[in-house]
C-alpha cells in the first residue's frame, strides 16, 4: 500500500455523546414547555434559536460535497492498493465489496418494510413534518426526480455544476472513474494525487470535528424549535427511529453467522463462542480498532492461520463497515418516511448504489463524526433533506453500538472465509505445480 493510502486520518475526537444527548433532551423539554405557555414560544426566542440552529446546520452541510469526492477517491484507491497487495488482501477486498453491496440492498428493503409495517403515528408524523419545515423551509418542496432524470444524468457534463447543484450520483460516478483511472498512471504521480485528496479529506474532517464540538449548542437550538412546534411527538419519533434502525443493524449482523458456517467452515456454536470476547469489547468501546486484539485472538482460536488473520483483520478494520451501508440507507429511508416523501424507483436505486459505494470509502472515526459524511450523500440521492440528520446524530450513540457489534462480527466471519478459500486455492495449485515439474 502506498504511503498516502496508509496515512492515518487526523485524531478527531467526537463530542461527548452524553452531553450532545443531554442538549437534545433539554432543548426538546424547553421547547415543549414554551409551547404550553399562553401564546406559545415568543417569536424573538424562536427566531434566535432558528438562526443558531441554521448556522450550525450550514456549517455541517458545507463540507459534504467536497468530502464525498475526497473520501471516494482515496477510499477506492486504498481498496485498489490493498487488492494488489496479495492473494489474501485481494480476496478480503472482494468480500468487502460483495458484502457492502448486499448490505445496502438489505437496508433499503428492510427499512421500507419496517416503516410500512410499523409507521409513525399520523399525528406525530404531521407535527414533525411541520416542525422540520420550520427549520428547513425547502425540506419537502424539492421536485420529485424520475428514473429517467436520475440515470439520464448519471454522467455529468459539468462536474462543477453537478457539485454546485448537489447532484450526488453524477459526483459519485465521476469520483469512481477518477479513482479507477488513478491506478493507470505512474506510481509517483498516483501517490501525489492520493496524498492530495487524503489531505483534503483530513482537513474537512478536522472542520467537521470543530463543528461537532459545537453540537450541544446547535442541537439545543434545533431541538428547542422542534419541541416548540411538534411537542412530545418528537420523543416518540426518536424512539421509533432508534428501534427501527437498530433492528436493521441486528438483522445484518445475524447474517455473519451463516457466512462463517457455510463459507468459513466454522461450526455455529464454535463461532458464536469465539465471537463473545471481541463483541464484548465492541459493545463497551464502540470501536472496531479497539476490538482488533480480541478479534485476532478469536481468529486464532477458530483455527484461522496466523498469516491470514494478520492481513485480513487489519484490512477489514480499516476498510470494512458491514452494517454501515444497511444502516446508512435505513436512516435516509426513515428521514424520507418522516417527512412524508415518496421516493421514485430511480431514487431508491440511486440511494442504494450510493450507500454501497460510500461504504468503500468508510473512515475509521467515531460514529458521531462520520454520521453526516456517510449518510448525507445517501439522503441526497433519495431526494430527502439532510437537515434532520443533525438531530439524529444526537441519538447515534445507541445505533452505533449495533453498528460496531455487527462490523466486528463480520470482520472475523470474512477472515474465516478468506482463510478457507485461500487454503483451498493453495491445495488446488499444488497438484498442478507437481504436474508441471514432472513434465
DRENDO-1510 file (C-alpha; in Angstrom, 1 decimal, always signed):
<recs>
REC; n; res; u; v; w
REC; 1; UNK; +0.0; +0.0; +0.0 .
REC; 2; UNK; +1.3; +3.4; -0.8 .
REC; 3; UNK; +2.2; +5.8; +1.9 .
REC; 4; UNK; -0.7; +8.2; +1.2 .
REC; 5; UNK; -3.0; +5.3; +1.4 .
REC; 6; UNK; -1.6; +4.2; +4.7 .
REC; 7; UNK; -1.6; +7.6; +6.2 .
REC; 8; UNK; -3.8; +7.8; +9.2 .
REC; 9; UNK; -6.7; +10.2; +9.4 .
REC; 10; UNK; -6.3; +13.1; +11.9 .
REC; 11; UNK; -7.0; +12.2; +15.5 .
REC; 12; UNK; -10.5; +13.6; +15.7 .
REC; 13; UNK; -12.4; +13.1; +18.9 .
REC; 14; UNK; -16.2; +13.0; +18.8 .
REC; 15; UNK; -18.0; +15.4; +21.2 .
REC; 16; UNK; -19.2; +13.9; +24.4 .
REC; 17; UNK; -22.1; +11.8; +23.4 .
REC; 18; UNK; -23.9; +12.2; +26.7 .
REC; 19; UNK; -23.5; +16.0; +26.5 .
REC; 20; UNK; -25.0; +16.0; +23.0 .
REC; 21; UNK; -27.9; +13.7; +24.1 .
REC; 22; UNK; -28.5; +15.9; +27.1 .
REC; 23; UNK; -28.6; +19.0; +24.8 .
REC; 24; UNK; -31.2; +17.3; +22.7 .
REC; 25; UNK; -33.4; +16.3; +25.6 .
REC; 26; UNK; -33.1; +19.7; +27.3 .
REC; 27; UNK; -33.9; +21.5; +24.1 .
REC; 28; UNK; -36.9; +19.4; +23.4 .
REC; 29; UNK; -38.2; +19.8; +27.0 .
REC; 30; UNK; -37.7; +23.6; +26.9 .
REC; 31; UNK; -39.5; +23.8; +23.5 .
REC; 32; UNK; -42.4; +21.7; +24.8 .
REC; 33; UNK; -42.6; +23.9; +27.9 .
REC; 34; UNK; -42.6; +27.1; +25.8 .
REC; 35; UNK; -45.3; +25.5; +23.6 .
REC; 36; UNK; -47.5; +25.1; +26.6 .
REC; 37; UNK; -47.2; +28.8; +27.5 .
REC; 38; UNK; -50.0; +31.1; +26.6 .
REC; 39; UNK; -49.4; +32.2; +23.1 .
REC; 40; UNK; -46.6; +29.6; +22.6 .
REC; 41; UNK; -42.9; +30.3; +22.5 .
REC; 42; UNK; -42.0; +34.0; +21.9 .
REC; 43; UNK; -41.2; +34.8; +18.3 .
REC; 44; UNK; -38.0; +36.5; +19.2 .
REC; 45; UNK; -36.7; +33.4; +21.0 .
REC; 46; UNK; -37.8; +31.1; +18.2 .
REC; 47; UNK; -36.0; +33.4; +15.7 .
REC; 48; UNK; -32.8; +33.3; +17.6 .
REC; 49; UNK; -32.9; +29.5; +18.1 .
REC; 50; UNK; -33.7; +29.0; +14.4 .
REC; 51; UNK; -30.8; +31.3; +13.3 .
REC; 52; UNK; -28.3; +29.5; +15.6 .
REC; 53; UNK; -29.5; +26.1; +14.5 .
REC; 54; UNK; -29.5; +27.0; +10.8 .
REC; 55; UNK; -25.9; +28.4; +11.1 .
REC; 56; UNK; -24.8; +25.1; +12.7 .
REC; 57; UNK; -26.6; +23.1; +10.0 .
REC; 58; UNK; -24.9; +25.2; +7.2 .
REC; 59; UNK; -21.5; +24.6; +8.8 .
REC; 60; UNK; -22.1; +20.8; +8.6 .
REC; 61; UNK; -23.6; +20.9; +5.1 .
REC; 62; UNK; -20.7; +23.0; +3.6 .
REC; 63; UNK; -18.3; +20.0; +4.0 .
REC; 64; UNK; -20.5; +17.3; +2.5 .
REC; 65; UNK; -19.9; +17.6; -1.3 .
REC; 66; UNK; -16.1; +18.1; -1.2 .
REC; 67; UNK; -15.7; +15.4; +1.5 .
REC; 68; UNK; -17.7; +12.9; -0.6 .
REC; 69; UNK; -15.4; +13.4; -3.5 .
REC; 70; UNK; -12.2; +13.3; -1.5 .
REC; 71; UNK; -13.2; +10.2; +0.6 .
REC; 72; UNK; -14.4; +8.3; -2.5 .
REC; 73; UNK; -11.2; +8.9; -4.4 .
REC; 74; UNK; -8.9; +8.0; -1.5 .
REC; 75; UNK; -11.1; +5.1; -0.4 .
REC; 76; UNK; -11.4; +3.4; -3.8 .
REC; 77; UNK; -7.7; +4.0; -4.3 .
REC; 78; UNK; -6.9; +2.4; -0.9 .
REC; 79; UNK; -9.1; -0.6; -1.8 .
REC; 80; UNK; -7.3; -1.0; -5.1 .
REC; 81; UNK; -3.9; -0.8; -3.4 .
REC; 82; UNK; -5.0; -3.4; -0.9 .
REC; 83; UNK; -6.3; -5.7; -3.6 .
REC; 84; UNK; -2.9; -5.6; -5.3 .
REC; 85; UNK; -1.0; -6.4; -2.1 .
REC; 86; UNK; -1.5; -10.2; -2.3 .
REC; 87; UNK; -4.0; -13.0; -2.6 .
REC; 88; UNK; -5.2; -12.8; +1.0 .
REC; 89; UNK; -5.7; -9.0; +0.7 .
REC; 90; UNK; -7.3; -9.2; -2.7 .
REC; 91; UNK; -9.8; -11.9; -1.6 .
REC; 92; UNK; -10.6; -9.8; +1.6 .
REC; 93; UNK; -11.3; -6.7; -0.5 .
REC; 94; UNK; -13.5; -8.7; -2.9 .
REC; 95; UNK; -15.7; -10.0; +0.0 .
REC; 96; UNK; -15.8; -6.4; +1.4 .
REC; 97; UNK; -17.3; -5.1; -1.8 .
REC; 98; UNK; -19.8; -8.0; -2.1 .
REC; 99; UNK; -21.0; -7.7; +1.5 .
REC; 100; UNK; -21.3; -3.9; +1.5 .
REC; 101; UNK; -23.3; -4.1; -1.7 .
REC; 102; UNK; -25.7; -6.7; -0.3 .
REC; 103; UNK; -25.9; -4.8; +3.0 .
REC; 104; UNK; -27.1; -1.6; +1.2 .
REC; 105; UNK; -29.8; -3.6; -0.7 .
REC; 106; UNK; -30.9; -5.3; +2.6 .
REC; 107; UNK; -31.0; -1.9; +4.4 .
REC; 108; UNK; -33.2; -0.4; +1.7 .
REC; 109; UNK; -35.6; -3.4; +1.6 .
REC; 110; UNK; -35.8; -3.9; +5.4 .
REC; 111; UNK; -36.4; -0.3; +6.3 .
REC; 112; UNK; -39.1; +0.1; +3.7 .
REC; 113; UNK; -40.8; -3.0; +5.1 .
REC; 114; UNK; -40.4; -1.7; +8.7 .
REC; 115; UNK; -41.8; +1.8; +8.1 .
REC; 116; UNK; -44.6; +0.2; +6.2 .
REC; 117; UNK; -45.4; -2.3; +8.9 .
REC; 118; UNK; -44.8; +0.0; +11.9 .
REC; 119; UNK; -45.3; +3.6; +10.7 .
REC; 120; UNK; -45.0; +6.6; +13.0 .
REC; 121; UNK; -48.5; +7.6; +14.1 .
REC; 122; UNK; -50.2; +10.1; +11.8 .
REC; 123; UNK; -50.4; +12.9; +14.4 .
REC; 124; UNK; -46.7; +12.6; +15.4 .
REC; 125; UNK; -45.6; +12.4; +11.7 .
REC; 126; UNK; -47.7; +15.6; +10.8 .
REC; 127; UNK; -46.3; +17.5; +13.8 .
REC; 128; UNK; -42.8; +16.6; +13.0 .
REC; 129; UNK; -43.2; +17.4; +9.3 .
REC; 130; UNK; -44.4; +20.9; +10.2 .
REC; 131; UNK; -41.6; +21.4; +12.7 .
REC; 132; UNK; -38.8; +20.3; +10.4 .
REC; 133; UNK; -40.1; +22.5; +7.6 .
REC; 134; UNK; -39.8; +25.4; +10.1 .
REC; 135; UNK; -36.1; +24.7; +10.4 .
REC; 136; UNK; -35.5; +23.8; +6.7 .
REC; 137; UNK; -38.2; +25.6; +4.6 .
REC; 138; UNK; -37.2; +23.8; +1.4 .
REC; 139; UNK; -37.1; +20.3; +3.0 .
REC; 140; UNK; -40.3; +19.0; +1.4 .
REC; 141; UNK; -40.5; +21.3; -1.6 .
REC; 142; UNK; -37.9; +19.7; -3.9 .
REC; 143; UNK; -39.3; +18.3; -7.2 .
REC; 144; UNK; -39.5; +14.6; -7.4 .
REC; 145; UNK; -37.0; +13.2; -9.8 .
REC; 146; UNK; -37.9; +10.3; -12.0 .
REC; 147; UNK; -35.7; +7.4; -13.1 .
REC; 148; UNK; -35.1; +9.0; -16.5 .
REC; 149; UNK; -34.0; +12.2; -14.8 .
REC; 150; UNK; -31.6; +10.4; -12.4 .
REC; 151; UNK; -30.0; +7.9; -14.7 .
REC; 152; UNK; -30.1; +10.2; -17.8 .
REC; 153; UNK; -27.7; +12.5; -15.9 .
REC; 154; UNK; -25.5; +9.8; -14.4 .
REC; 155; UNK; -22.5; +11.1; -16.4 .
REC; 156; UNK; -22.0; +14.7; -15.5 .
REC; 157; UNK; -21.4; +17.1; -18.5 .
REC; 158; UNK; -20.1; +19.6; -16.0 .
REC; 159; UNK; -18.8; +18.1; -12.7 .
REC; 160; UNK; -18.5; +21.6; -11.1 .
REC; 161; UNK; -22.1; +22.3; -11.9 .
REC; 162; UNK; -23.1; +18.9; -10.5 .
REC; 163; UNK; -21.3; +19.7; -7.2 .
REC; 164; UNK; -22.9; +23.1; -7.1 .
REC; 165; UNK; -26.4; +21.7; -7.6 .
REC; 166; UNK; -25.9; +18.9; -5.1 .
REC; 167; UNK; -26.3; +16.2; -7.8 .
REC; 168; UNK; -24.7; +13.4; -5.8 .
REC; 169; UNK; -25.0; +10.4; -8.2 .
REC; 170; UNK; -23.1; +12.1; -11.0 .
REC; 171; UNK; -20.4; +13.2; -8.5 .
REC; 172; UNK; -20.1; +9.6; -7.2 .
REC; 173; UNK; -19.7; +8.3; -10.8 .
REC; 174; UNK; -17.1; +10.9; -11.6 .
REC; 175; UNK; -15.2; +10.2; -8.3 .
REC; 176; UNK; -15.2; +6.4; -9.0 .
REC; 177; UNK; -13.9; +6.9; -12.6 .
REC; 178; UNK; -11.2; +9.3; -11.3 .
REC; 179; UNK; -10.1; +6.9; -8.6 .
REC; 180; UNK; -10.0; +3.9; -11.1 .
REC; 181; UNK; -8.1; +6.0; -13.6 .
REC; 182; UNK; -5.5; +6.8; -10.9 .
REC; 183; UNK; -4.5; +3.1; -10.9 .
REC; 184; UNK; -3.4; +3.5; -14.5 .
REC; 185; UNK; -0.9; +6.3; -14.1 .
REC; 186; UNK; +2.7; +6.3; -12.9 .
REC; 187; UNK; +3.1; +5.3; -9.2 .
REC; 188; UNK; +4.8; +8.5; -8.1 .
REC; 189; UNK; +2.1; +10.7; -9.6 .
REC; 190; UNK; -0.6; +8.4; -8.3 .
REC; 191; UNK; +0.9; +8.7; -4.8 .
REC; 192; UNK; +0.9; +12.5; -5.1 .
REC; 193; UNK; -2.7; +12.7; -6.1 .
REC; 194; UNK; -3.9; +10.3; -3.5 .
REC; 195; UNK; -1.9; +12.2; -0.9 .
REC; 196; UNK; -3.5; +15.4; -2.1 .
REC; 197; UNK; -7.1; +14.1; -1.8 .
REC; 198; UNK; -6.3; +12.4; +1.5 .
REC; 199; UNK; -5.1; +15.7; +2.9 .
REC; 200; UNK; -8.3; +17.4; +1.6 .
REC; 201; UNK; -10.4; +14.8; +3.4 .
REC; 202; UNK; -8.3; +15.2; +6.6 .
REC; 203; UNK; -8.8; +19.0; +6.6 .
REC; 204; UNK; -12.5; +18.6; +6.0 .
REC; 205; UNK; -12.7; +16.1; +8.8 .
REC; 206; UNK; -11.0; +18.5; +11.1 .
REC; 207; UNK; -13.6; +21.1; +10.2 .
REC; 208; UNK; -16.4; +18.6; +10.9 .
REC; 209; UNK; -14.7; +17.9; +14.3 .
REC; 210; UNK; -14.8; +21.6; +15.1 .
REC; 211; UNK; -18.4; +21.9; +14.1 .
REC; 212; UNK; -19.4; +18.9; +16.1 .
REC; 213; UNK; -17.8; +20.3; +19.2 .
REC; 214; UNK; -20.4; +23.0; +18.9 .
REC; 215; UNK; -23.1; +20.3; +18.6 .
REC; 216; UNK; -24.6; +20.8; +22.1 .
REC; 217; UNK; -25.3; +24.5; +21.1 .
REC; 218; UNK; -26.6; +23.7; +17.6 .
REC; 219; UNK; -28.7; +20.7; +18.7 .
REC; 220; UNK; -30.1; +22.6; +21.7 .
REC; 221; UNK; -31.3; +25.3; +19.4 .
REC; 222; UNK; -32.7; +22.9; +16.8 .
REC; 223; UNK; -34.4; +20.8; +19.5 .
REC; 224; UNK; -36.0; +23.8; +21.0 .
REC; 225; UNK; -37.6; +24.8; +17.7 .
REC; 226; UNK; -38.6; +21.2; +17.1 .
REC; 227; UNK; -40.1; +20.8; +20.6 .
REC; 228; UNK; -42.0; +24.1; +20.4 .
REC; 229; UNK; -43.5; +23.0; +17.1 .
REC; 230; UNK; -44.0; +19.3; +17.5 .
REC; 231; UNK; -44.4; +18.8; +21.3 .
REC; 232; UNK; -43.9; +15.4; +22.8 .
REC; 233; UNK; -44.2; +13.8; +19.3 .
REC; 234; UNK; -40.5; +14.5; +18.9 .
REC; 235; UNK; -39.7; +12.0; +21.7 .
REC; 236; UNK; -41.9; +9.3; +20.1 .
REC; 237; UNK; -40.2; +9.8; +16.7 .
REC; 238; UNK; -36.7; +9.5; +18.1 .
REC; 239; UNK; -37.6; +6.3; +20.0 .
REC; 240; UNK; -39.3; +4.9; +16.9 .
REC; 241; UNK; -36.2; +5.8; +14.8 .
REC; 242; UNK; -33.7; +4.2; +17.2 .
REC; 243; UNK; -35.7; +1.0; +17.3 .
REC; 244; UNK; -36.2; +0.6; +13.6 .
REC; 245; UNK; -32.6; +1.4; +12.6 .
REC; 246; UNK; -31.2; -0.9; +15.3 .
REC; 247; UNK; -33.4; -3.7; +14.0 .
REC; 248; UNK; -31.9; -3.3; +10.6 .
REC; 249; UNK; -28.4; -3.4; +12.1 .
REC; 250; UNK; -29.1; -6.5; +14.1 .
REC; 251; UNK; -30.6; -8.3; +11.1 .
REC; 252; UNK; -27.5; -7.6; +9.0 .
REC; 253; UNK; -25.3; -8.7; +12.0 .
REC; 254; UNK; -27.0; -12.1; +12.2 .
REC; 255; UNK; -26.0; -12.8; +8.6 .
REC; 256; UNK; -22.4; -13.1; +9.7 .
REC; 257; UNK; -23.1; -16.4; +11.4 .
REC; 258; UNK; -24.3; -18.4; +8.3 .
REC; 259; UNK; -21.4; -16.8; +6.4 .
REC; 260; UNK; -18.9; -18.2; +8.9 .
REC; 261; UNK; -20.6; -21.5; +9.0 .
REC; 262; UNK; -21.3; -22.2; +5.3 .
REC; 263; UNK; -18.4; -20.3; +3.7 .
REC; 264; UNK; -15.9; -20.3; +6.5 .
REC; 265; UNK; -16.5; -23.9; +7.6 .
REC; 266; UNK; -16.7; -23.0; +11.3 .
REC; 267; UNK; -19.4; -24.8; +13.4 .
REC; 268; UNK; -22.1; -22.4; +14.6 .
REC; 269; UNK; -21.5; -22.8; +18.3 .
REC; 270; UNK; -17.8; -22.6; +17.9 .
REC; 271; UNK; -18.1; -19.3; +16.0 .
REC; 272; UNK; -20.7; -17.9; +18.5 .
REC; 273; UNK; -18.5; -18.7; +21.5 .
REC; 274; UNK; -15.4; -17.4; +19.8 .
REC; 275; UNK; -17.0; -14.0; +19.0 .
REC; 276; UNK; -18.1; -13.3; +22.6 .
REC; 277; UNK; -14.8; -11.6; +23.7 .
REC; 278; UNK; -14.4; -9.2; +20.7 .
REC; 279; UNK; -18.2; -8.5; +20.8 .
REC; 280; UNK; -17.9; -7.5; +24.4 .
REC; 281; UNK; -15.1; -5.1; +23.6 .
REC; 282; UNK; -17.1; -3.7; +20.7 .
REC; 283; UNK; -20.2; -3.0; +22.8 .
REC; 284; UNK; -18.2; -1.4; +25.6 .
REC; 285; UNK; -15.9; +0.8; +23.4 .
REC; 286; UNK; -18.0; +1.3; +20.1 .
REC; 287; UNK; -14.6; +0.9; +18.3 .
REC; 288; UNK; -13.6; -1.8; +15.8 .
REC; 289; UNK; -10.0; -0.7; +16.2 .
REC; 290; UNK; -10.1; -1.3; +20.0 .
REC; 291; UNK; -11.6; -4.7; +19.3 .
REC; 292; UNK; -8.8; -5.7; +16.9 .
REC; 293; UNK; -6.6; -7.5; +19.5 .
REC; 294; UNK; -9.6; -9.6; +20.7 .
REC; 295; UNK; -10.5; -10.3; +17.1 .
REC; 296; UNK; -7.0; -11.6; +16.4 .
REC; 297; UNK; -7.2; -13.8; +19.4 .
REC; 298; UNK; -10.6; -15.2; +18.4 .
REC; 299; UNK; -9.5; -15.8; +14.9 .
REC; 300; UNK; -6.6; -17.9; +16.1 .
REC; 301; UNK; -9.0; -19.8; +18.5 .
REC; 302; UNK; -11.2; -20.5; +15.5 .
REC; 303; UNK; -8.3; -22.1; +13.7 .
REC; 304; UNK; -7.6; -19.3; +11.2 .
REC; 305; UNK; -4.0; -19.3; +10.0 .
REC; 306; UNK; -1.9; -16.5; +11.5 .
REC; 307; UNK; -0.6; -15.2; +8.2 .
REC; 308; UNK; -4.3; -14.8; +7.0 .
REC; 309; UNK; -5.6; -13.2; +10.2 .
REC; 310; UNK; -2.7; -10.8; +10.4 .
REC; 311; UNK; -3.5; -9.4; +6.9 .
REC; 312; UNK; -7.3; -9.8; +6.6 .
REC; 313; UNK; -8.3; -8.4; +10.0 .
REC; 314; UNK; -6.3; -5.2; +9.8 .
REC; 315; UNK; -7.6; -4.6; +6.3 .
REC; 316; UNK; -11.2; -5.3; +7.5 .
REC; 317; UNK; -10.9; -2.9; +10.4 .
REC; 318; UNK; -9.5; -0.2; +8.2 .
REC; 319; UNK; -11.9; -0.6; +5.2 .
REC; 320; UNK; -14.9; -2.8; +6.1 .
REC; 321; UNK; -18.1; -1.5; +7.6 .
REC; 322; UNK; -20.6; -4.3; +7.0 .
REC; 323; UNK; -23.5; -2.7; +8.9 .
REC; 324; UNK; -22.7; +0.8; +7.5 .
REC; 325; UNK; -24.4; +0.5; +4.1 .
REC; 326; UNK; -27.6; -1.0; +5.5 .
REC; 327; UNK; -28.0; +1.3; +8.5 .
REC; 328; UNK; -27.0; +4.4; +6.5 .
REC; 329; UNK; -29.6; +3.7; +3.8 .
REC; 330; UNK; -32.1; +2.9; +6.6 .
REC; 331; UNK; -31.5; +6.3; +8.1 .
REC; 332; UNK; -32.1; +8.0; +4.8 .
REC; 333; UNK; -35.3; +6.0; +4.2 .
REC; 334; UNK; -36.5; +6.8; +7.7 .
REC; 335; UNK; -36.0; +10.6; +7.1 .
REC; 336; UNK; -37.9; +10.3; +3.8 .
REC; 337; UNK; -40.7; +8.5; +5.6 .
REC; 338; UNK; -40.7; +11.0; +8.5 .
REC; 339; UNK; -41.3; +13.8; +6.0 .
REC; 340; UNK; -43.9; +12.0; +4.0 .
REC; 341; UNK; -41.8; +11.8; +0.9 .
REC; 342; UNK; -42.4; +9.1; -1.7 .
REC; 343; UNK; -39.1; +8.4; -3.5 .
REC; 344; UNK; -39.3; +7.1; -7.0 .
REC; 345; UNK; -37.8; +3.7; -8.1 .
REC; 346; UNK; -34.9; +5.6; -9.7 .
REC; 347; UNK; -34.2; +7.4; -6.4 .
REC; 348; UNK; -34.4; +4.2; -4.5 .
REC; 349; UNK; -31.9; +2.5; -6.8 .
REC; 350; UNK; -29.6; +5.5; -6.8 .
REC; 351; UNK; -29.6; +5.8; -3.0 .
REC; 352; UNK; -28.9; +2.1; -2.6 .
REC; 353; UNK; -25.9; +2.4; -5.1 .
REC; 354; UNK; -24.6; +5.5; -3.3 .
REC; 355; UNK; -24.9; +3.7; +0.1 .
REC; 356; UNK; -22.9; +0.8; -1.2 .
REC; 357; UNK; -20.2; +2.9; -2.9 .
REC; 358; UNK; -19.8; +5.3; +0.0 .
REC; 359; UNK; -19.0; +2.3; +2.3 .
REC; 360; UNK; -15.9; +1.6; +0.1 .
REC; 361; UNK; -14.6; +4.9; +1.4 .
REC; 362; UNK; -15.5; +4.3; +5.0 .
REC; 363; UNK; -13.4; +6.1; +7.6 .
REC; 364; UNK; -12.4; +4.7; +11.0 .
REC; 365; UNK; -13.7; +7.5; +13.1 .
REC; 366; UNK; -16.3; +7.8; +15.9 .
REC; 367; UNK; -19.8; +7.3; +14.7 .
REC; 368; UNK; -20.9; +10.8; +15.5 .
REC; 369; UNK; -18.1; +12.2; +13.3 .
REC; 370; UNK; -18.7; +10.0; +10.3 .
REC; 371; UNK; -22.6; +10.1; +10.6 .
REC; 372; UNK; -23.1; +13.2; +8.4 .
REC; 373; UNK; -20.5; +12.4; +5.8 .
REC; 374; UNK; -21.7; +8.8; +5.4 .
REC; 375; UNK; -25.5; +9.4; +5.3 .
REC; 376; UNK; -25.9; +12.8; +3.7 .
REC; 377; UNK; -25.0; +11.5; +0.2 .
REC; 378; UNK; -27.5; +8.7; +0.5 .
REC; 379; UNK; -30.2; +11.1; +1.7 .
REC; 380; UNK; -29.5; +13.4; -1.2 .
REC; 381; UNK; -29.7; +10.6; -3.7 .
REC; 382; UNK; -33.0; +9.6; -2.2 .
REC; 383; UNK; -34.3; +13.1; -2.6 .
REC; 384; UNK; -34.5; +13.6; +1.2 .
REC; 385; UNK; -33.2; +16.7; +3.0 .
REC; 386; UNK; -30.1; +16.3; +5.3 .
REC; 387; UNK; -31.3; +18.8; +7.9 .
REC; 388; UNK; -32.9; +16.1; +10.2 .
REC; 389; UNK; -29.6; +14.2; +10.3 .
REC; 390; UNK; -28.3; +17.0; +12.6 .
REC; 391; UNK; -30.8; +16.0; +15.2 .
REC; 392; UNK; -30.5; +12.2; +14.7 .
REC; 393; UNK; -26.7; +12.4; +15.3 .
REC; 394; UNK; -27.6; +13.2; +18.9 .
REC; 395; UNK; -29.0; +9.7; +19.4 .
REC; 396; UNK; -26.4; +7.9; +17.3 .
REC; 397; UNK; -24.8; +6.5; +20.4 .
REC; 398; UNK; -27.4; +3.7; +20.6 .
REC; 399; UNK; -27.4; +2.6; +16.9 .
REC; 400; UNK; -23.6; +3.0; +16.9 .
REC; 401; UNK; -23.3; +0.1; +19.4 .
REC; 402; UNK; -25.2; -2.1; +17.0 .
REC; 403; UNK; -23.0; -0.9; +14.1 .
REC; 404; UNK; -19.8; -1.7; +15.8 .
REC; 405; UNK; -21.1; -5.1; +17.1 .
REC; 406; UNK; -22.0; -6.1; +13.5 .
REC; 407; UNK; -18.8; -4.8; +12.0 .
REC; 408; UNK; -16.6; -6.8; +14.4 .
REC; 409; UNK; -18.7; -9.9; +13.9 .
REC; 410; UNK; -18.4; -9.6; +10.1 .
REC; 411; UNK; -14.7; -8.8; +10.3 .
REC; 412; UNK; -14.0; -12.2; +11.9 .
REC; 413; UNK; -16.5; -14.0; +9.7 .
REC; 414; UNK; -14.9; -12.7; +6.5 .
REC; 415; UNK; -11.5; -13.6; +7.8 .
REC; 416; UNK; -12.6; -17.3; +8.3 .
REC; 417; UNK; -13.9; -17.3; +4.7 .
REC; 418; UNK; -10.7; -15.9; +3.3 .
REC; 419; UNK; -8.7; -18.4; +5.3 .
REC; 420; UNK; -10.7; -21.3; +3.9 .
REC; 421; UNK; -10.8; -20.1; +0.3 .
REC; 422; UNK; -7.0; -19.3; +0.1 .
REC; 423; UNK; -6.3; -22.7; +1.7 .
REC; 424; UNK; -8.4; -24.4; -0.9 .
REC; 425; UNK; -6.7; -22.4; -3.7 .
REC; 426; UNK; -3.3; -23.5; -2.4 .
REC; 427; UNK; -4.4; -27.1; -2.2 .
REC; 428; UNK; -5.7; -27.0; -5.8 .
REC; 429; UNK; -2.5; -25.4; -7.1 .
REC; 430; UNK; -0.1; -28.0; -5.5 .
REC; 431; UNK; -1.1; -30.9; -7.9 .
REC; 432; UNK; -0.9; -28.5; -10.9 .
REC; 433; UNK; +2.6; -27.4; -9.9 .
REC; 434; UNK; +3.6; -31.0; -9.4 .
REC; 435; UNK; +2.4; -32.0; -12.8 .
REC; 436; UNK; +4.2; -29.0; -14.3 .
REC; 437; UNK; +7.5; -30.1; -12.7 .
REC; 438; UNK; +7.1; -33.7; -13.9 .
REC; 439; UNK; +6.6; -32.5; -17.4 .
</recs>
